[in-house]
């Protein structure tokens, strides 16, 4: 499993409801059609920042999707949700998943 983790602050005037509306459009019109896409989570913290975690089957499919973003029709509306200077990205590859042993 591969994860893109993006933290950011919302642009001035952008509400959570607007962010969720735009994210739903992105999922329906583009993201779910990307090979290897698993899911997208949006989180917030007490300081008012947001963190998205986008799950992909592999690094290779995530990189292909990133290149395909240039052709996404909703890209401008999506990017307008964020204060550009606050965006930070981590790209993580899952090495092992440790879970409690079943009884």
C-alpha positions, 0 to 999 in steps of 0.5 A: 500500500502506498499513501500520499499524505497532504497537509494544508490550510483552507484558502480564505473564504473556503468552508469545510462544506465547500471542500467536501463538495469539491472532493466529492466531485473529484472522487466521482469524476476522476479519482475513482477512475484511476487504476490503483486508487483505494480511498481518500480520507480528509482529516482536521486537527485542533489548529485548523489545518487539514490532512488528506490521506490518499491510499493507492495500491502502489507507488507506480500507480500513484505516480501515474495518477499524479501525472494524469492530474494535469488533464483533470477538468476540476483541477482549478476548483480543487486547488482553489480550496488550499492556501498554496503556501501551506501545502506539505506532502509526504509519500509513504510506502507501507512496509508492514502492517502490525495488527493484534493477534486474534484470540 
